[in-house]
Amino acid sequence: MDEFIIDGGYPLEGTLIPSGNKNAALPMLAASILTDEEVVLRNVPQIDDIRTMVEIVSALGVEVRESAERELTLRARRISTTKLDRELCRRIRASILLAGSLLARCGQITLPPPGGDVIGRRRVDTHLVALRSLGAEIDVGNSGYQMNTVGLRGTEIFLDEASVTGTENALMAACTAEGRTVIKNAASEPHVQEFALFLNKLGARISNVGTNTLIVDGVETLHGGEHEVGPDHIEIGSFIGAAAVTNGQILIKNAVPSHLPMILLVFRRLGIEVEIRGEDLFVPREQSLRILADAHGVIPRIDDAPWPGFPADLMSIVTVVATQCQGSVLVFEKMYESRMFFVDKLVSMGAHIILCDPHRAVLMGPARLHGETLTSPDIRAGMAMLIAALCAEGRSVIKNISQIDRGYERIDEKLRSLGAHIVRAGG
């Protein structure tokens, strides 16, 4: 198994072009099933989660070819099976996105339990409520889910949580359902907005995009189309943090600042200022790295929330960044009860952290981190430990880096291009 060997203490400098957003590309791969015509996706990140999703849709009968670098052409002329491969589904949470598209195209799906990061319980109930409302019959068993429908019909759906993938499944199922569907309490993250606009390119009629109430007027069929996947705002946030804690200076091209207001606000509360230059971001060196206390000197809190709140996928990143900042802060991860357990690895590197409970940790900084041998438990914690290693004294080794590779494209190559001392080695 490969590992990263990192010698810390070298500032990041240079220009970064972020990869395409995996959380936009994954539902687009699932949505290719909705039409028997060609769908062309550009700027698709070359990461393990995408490769797994391509394997899953290929096994269903979708023709997939890499027509150019980071470009995939998909055509679902016919679907040969609606039973998903159990081992492939264990690798990736996004396998659940096939529910909406296969119900719409074929009227049935046999879905094994989806896998993905082990960061606590990840509910599927929101998906089940939405799909049942549209006319699906669902049997839930220990071996997964059997879903069938004799025809999907538009209806009003109130999601019990603003689930990203739940919203995307409801959109796919509603696109060709009979009549109008109104999805309330819908997720509205940038990648959900992009996905809805992508479906419209294929002939769907989705309005109110960008709000928490989506309206879908069903159409008879969808057609082919082309789309370029937008930049990954989670990767952009990760590199802002990495540049700041290494006293680096980087320019991030095509960052789409309109997707980043809360991300930039939270970094500002940690003493990190970022310049907006049109669609680019510039992170200058010599950041103050001083936590801005709340009124009357009260310890501030950073917590995650659905869009436009701070993204849950950046909580691990902001946690390690806060270890390098002067002052104290409470980090409150509301969504996943196991995501914060990785902080014990930061403590082993010298971080000053009190884990209050599975969701909350108090950080006091700055702390001088030292190199350690670490194991990556999930995508975002793995990236957080990588950032910690970049600013630590001495050498760190990070094992199980397949977790990081699932979400970050050629991260070691990107970091080396910015001056980091990192190599990939066979473990």
Summary of the structure (lengths in Angstrom):
residues: 427
radius of gyration: 21.6
end to end distance: 4.8
largest distance: 64.4
contacts: 1573
relative contact order: 0.15
helix: 35%
strand: 27%
